[in-house]
């Protein structure tokens, strides 16, 4: 595993900042609503930029806005520098959300070296879909999301999982036809957006809270926030959102909880 030093981490962050700026440019031009979320929004509020040890960036759209952004990328994205990936346009891509990547770079996550697509420096582009208002039904939806996510993860899990029996389980799951799994996922998306529910979530990403979702109205109202000297769109009621997600979010975590992702290969150029 490669240990990023402070200089390399900062270079990585600046490349990602270029991609955040590109998302903002496209969305302003095409009248698309987005929000920086999670640690990226926390960094904006607490640090006016990146959390010093953070190595990724997250952008979220309610599903209709995600589809607008995805389509806008076909004509508006600066393709000399960037590429947008999701399972609908990238063969072998196993995630239920998109990534914007910087061309002419490399950022290999550990155990993903075999994945058959371009793996440059990226930011995550998340769609938000509705989940049931009823807590029991929402809990069942969380289990459904967990199962499909693990099937998609199996291509990596059969190598990454340390437990022998779990590795064998992933090997079996990996034999399920990819087209069938994604067909089921698209059925989930359709059902999730038949009505406007009170709560939403990223269906194919863990939602590590006891509510199994986030409030839709957080993502419906945005405001400009400062991030590394840029003006990006963030959740207007950031205090409620960040308290819900992180608790005492202005308090720095202890050093042992300041995690970075394991990386096996990296190449950084440009911005």
Phi, psi and omega per residue, in radians:
X1 nan 2.449 3.130
X2 -1.567 2.252 3.087
X3 -1.661 2.016 -3.133
X4 -1.282 2.193 3.026
X5 -1.439 3.046 -3.042
X6 -1.065 -0.669 -3.130
X7 -1.152 -0.788 -3.133
X8 -1.167 -0.700 3.114
X9 -1.078 -0.717 3.141
X10 -1.184 -0.659 3.073
X11 -1.092 -0.731 3.088
X12 -1.040 -0.809 3.140
X13 -1.062 -0.676 -3.119
X14 -1.220 -0.571 3.040
X15 -1.160 -0.756 3.086
X16 -1.096 -0.653 3.102
X17 -1.037 -0.662 3.072
X18 -1.061 -0.625 3.117
X19 -1.297 -0.672 3.052
X20 -1.056 -0.712 3.119
X21 -1.136 -0.645 3.104
X22 -1.166 -0.732 3.063
X23 -1.019 -0.816 -3.134
X24 -1.072 -0.729 -3.135
X25 -1.074 -0.839 -3.130
X26 -1.094 -0.778 -3.089
X27 -1.158 -0.666 3.086
X28 -1.158 -0.717 -3.125
X29 -1.162 -0.662 -3.018
X30 -1.795 0.126 3.099
X31 1.010 0.919 3.136
X32 -1.974 2.315 -3.135
X33 -1.571 2.276 3.078
X34 -2.429 2.955 3.022
X35 -2.480 2.409 2.834
X36 -1.286 2.490 -3.030
X37 -2.354 -3.130 2.999
X38 0.908 -2.332 -3.082
X39 -1.142 -0.426 3.115
X40 -1.216 -0.759 3.070
X41 -1.191 -0.704 3.085
X42 -1.025 -0.753 3.110
X43 -1.075 -0.715 3.132
X44 -1.066 -0.750 -3.082
X45 -1.329 -0.742 -3.024
X46 -1.558 -0.541 -3.024
X47 -2.161 -0.028 -3.029
X48 1.046 0.418 -3.141
X49 3.027 -2.607 -3.128
X50 -1.114 2.475 2.811
X51 -1.032 2.254 -2.956
X52 -0.893 -0.559 -3.092
X53 -1.781 0.116 -3.056
X54 -1.371 2.436 -3.109
X55 -2.112 0.281 3.079
X56 -2.538 3.054 3.135
X57 -2.533 2.513 -3.023
X58 -2.241 2.301 3.080
X59 -2.207 2.446 -3.119
X60 -2.284 2.574 3.092
X61 -2.329 2.427 2.854
X62 -1.043 2.617 -2.945
X63 -0.863 -0.826 -3.138
X64 -1.053 -0.639 3.136
X65 -1.261 -0.608 3.064
X66 -1.036 -0.789 -3.130
X67 -1.144 -0.639 3.069
X68 -1.102 -0.763 -3.131
X69 -1.148 -0.765 3.141
X70 -1.012 -0.761 3.125
X71 -1.227 -0.660 3.139
X72 -1.094 -0.578 -3.135
X73 -1.064 -0.481 -3.120
X74 -1.100 -0.572 -3.091
X75 -1.989 -0.458 -2.995
X76 -1.781 -0.388 -3.073
X77 -1.149 2.405 3.046
X78 -1.261 1.603 -3.032
X79 -1.304 -0.140 3.033
X80 -1.268 -0.384 -3.100
X81 -2.063 -0.503 -2.945
X82 -2.248 2.781 3.023
X83 -2.431 2.389 3.056
X84 -1.754 2.274 -3.129
X85 -2.123 2.406 2.794
X86 -2.641 -3.129 -3.020
X87 -1.205 -0.240 -3.129
X88 -1.510 -0.310 -3.112
X89 -2.191 0.025 -3.053
X90 -2.319 1.947 -3.116
X91 -1.086 2.301 3.109
X92 1.482 -0.050 3.135
X93 -1.301 2.203 -2.940
X94 -1.938 0.166 -3.039
X95 -1.841 2.566 -3.098
X96 -1.541 0.514 3.106
X97 -2.673 3.023 -3.054
X98 -1.724 2.898 2.995
X99 -2.368 2.402 2.948
X100 -1.733 2.211 -3.080
X101 -2.089 2.641 3.070
X102 -1.611 2.149 3.087
X103 -1.126 2.772 3.084
X104 1.108 0.441 3.032
X105 -2.265 2.982 3.076
X106 -2.465 2.319 3.069
X107 -2.565 1.517 -3.040
X108 -1.578 2.012 3.000
X109 -1.258 2.488 -3.140
X110 -0.965 2.357 3.128
X111 1.297 0.135 3.097
X112 -1.998 0.232 -3.099
X113 -1.067 -0.478 -3.074
X114 -1.511 -0.093 -3.088
X115 -1.179 2.350 -2.877
X116 -1.579 0.841 3.114
X117 -2.599 2.896 -3.124
X118 -1.066 2.253 -3.069
X119 -2.161 1.180 3.068
X120 -1.521 3.116 3.043
X121 -0.948 2.415 -3.007
X122 -2.460 2.866 2.826
X123 -2.165 2.607 -3.140
X124 -1.468 2.386 3.118
X125 -2.044 1.822 -2.974
X126 -1.785 2.296 2.931
X127 -1.562 2.498 3.112
X128 -1.931 2.187 -3.126
X129 -2.079 2.738 -3.104
X130 -1.217 2.597 2.999
X131 -2.248 2.722 -3.029
X132 -1.011 2.554 3.075
X133 -1.261 -0.547 3.112
X134 -1.240 2.267 -3.014
X135 -1.120 -0.729 -3.135
X136 -1.097 -0.781 3.122
X137 -1.141 -0.607 3.113
X138 -1.188 -0.626 3.082
X139 -1.136 -0.718 3.093
X140 -1.150 -0.677 3.080
X141 -1.077 -0.672 3.120
X142 -1.073 -0.698 3.117
X143 -1.161 -0.704 3.086
X144 -1.058 -0.804 3.108
X145 -1.044 -0.733 3.131
X146 -1.027 -0.800 -3.090
X147 -1.116 -0.821 -3.126
X148 -1.165 -0.691 3.125
X149 -1.070 -0.714 3.140
X150 -1.200 -0.594 3.066
X151 -1.109 -0.778 3.130
X152 -1.164 -0.621 -3.133
X153 -1.259 -0.278 -3.010
X154 -1.005 -0.530 3.131
X155 -1.065 -0.521 3.074
X156 -1.672 -0.703 -3.048
X157 -1.069 -0.509 -3.125
X158 -1.183 -0.254 3.026
X159 -1.869 -0.666 -2.975
X160 -1.407 -0.539 -3.070
X161 -1.172 2.280 -3.097
X162 -1.418 -0.528 -3.123
X163 -1.312 2.236 -3.061
X164 -1.011 -0.846 -3.061
X165 -1.198 -0.617 3.081
X166 -1.173 -0.661 3.060
X167 -1.039 -0.722 3.129
X168 -1.141 -0.655 3.096
X169 -1.102 -0.755 3.115
X170 -1.106 -0.632 3.114
X171 -1.096 -0.666 3.085
X172 -1.193 -0.808 -3.131
X173 -1.065 -0.582 -3.116
X174 -1.173 -0.273 3.129
X175 -1.424 -0.199 3.089
X176 -1.156 2.385 -3.098
X177 -1.063 2.227 -3.095
X178 -1.036 -0.707 -3.129
X179 -1.087 -0.664 3.134
X180 -1.161 -0.731 3.139
X181 -1.112 -0.796 -3.133
X182 -1.247 -0.503 3.043
X183 -1.097 -0.734 3.092
X184 -1.120 -0.737 3.129
X185 -1.049 -0.711 3.124
X186 -1.172 -0.546 3.019
X187 -1.132 -0.700 3.069
X188 -1.041 -0.761 3.138
X189 -1.082 -0.773 -3.134
X190 -1.057 -0.834 -3.141
X191 -1.104 -0.663 -3.069
X192 -1.160 -0.392 -3.033
X193 -2.024 0.301 3.082
X194 -1.218 -0.480 3.097
X195 -2.462 2.840 -3.115
X196 -1.572 1.743 -3.118
X197 -1.463 2.862 -3.131
X198 -1.243 -0.500 -3.069
X199 -2.141 2.681 3.129
X200 -2.376 2.944 3.044
X201 -2.842 2.934 2.949
X202 -1.471 1.946 -3.000
X203 -1.069 -0.681 -3.053
X204 -1.822 0.652 3.068
X205 -2.547 2.454 -3.107
X206 -1.001 2.469 3.045
X207 -2.039 1.516 -2.959
X208 -1.418 1.019 2.971
X209 -2.456 2.801 -3.038
X210 -1.245 -0.174 3.118
X211 -1.565 -0.270 -3.133
X212 1.001 0.609 3.108
X213 3.060 3.067 3.112
X214 -2.285 2.715 -3.049
X215 -1.300 2.245 -3.090
X216 -0.984 -0.705 -3.045
X217 -1.123 -0.343 3.052
X218 -1.077 -0.631 -3.047
X219 -1.574 -0.112 -3.106
X220 -1.545 -0.322 -3.111
X221 -2.194 2.080 -3.066
X222 -2.051 2.866 3.007
X223 -2.581 2.775 3.093
X224 -1.264 2.378 3.054
X225 -2.247 2.608 3.117
X226 -1.404 2.337 3.118
X227 -2.546 1.887 -3.141
X228 0.918 0.710 3.102
X229 1.427 -0.039 3.093
X230 -1.765 2.883 3.054
X231 -1.952 1.914 -3.134
X232 -2.014 2.915 3.131
X233 -1.587 2.239 3.092
X234 -2.302 2.921 -3.124
X235 -1.067 2.247 -3.092
X236 -1.073 -0.844 3.110
X237 -1.556 1.077 -3.056
X238 -1.123 -0.515 -3.099
X239 -1.116 -0.811 3.127
X240 -1.120 -0.773 -3.122
X241 -1.103 -0.855 -3.070
X242 -1.211 -0.610 3.045
X243 -1.120 -0.718 3.133
X244 -1.100 -0.716 -3.055
X245 -1.475 -0.705 -2.990
X246 -2.047 -0.204 -3.028
X247 1.375 -2.266 -3.137
X248 -1.287 1.413 -2.918
X249 -1.288 -0.331 3.127
X250 -1.426 -0.157 3.133
X251 -1.559 2.216 3.135
X252 -1.199 2.408 3.094
X253 -1.278 2.769 3.071
X254 -1.096 2.743 -3.044
X255 -0.965 -0.635 -3.070
X256 -1.230 -0.245 3.119
X257 -1.762 0.100 3.132
X258 -1.566 1.463 -2.959
X259 -1.517 2.580 2.939
X260 -2.194 2.779 -3.090
X261 -1.431 2.436 3.093
X262 -1.129 2.265 -3.084
X263 -2.191 2.362 -3.138
X264 -1.883 -0.223 3.117
X265 -2.729 2.436 -3.107
X266 -2.640 2.464 3.057
X267 -2.536 2.146 -3.050
X268 -2.135 2.142 3.006
X269 -2.512 2.814 3.037
X270 1.126 -2.916 3.122
X271 -2.401 nan nan
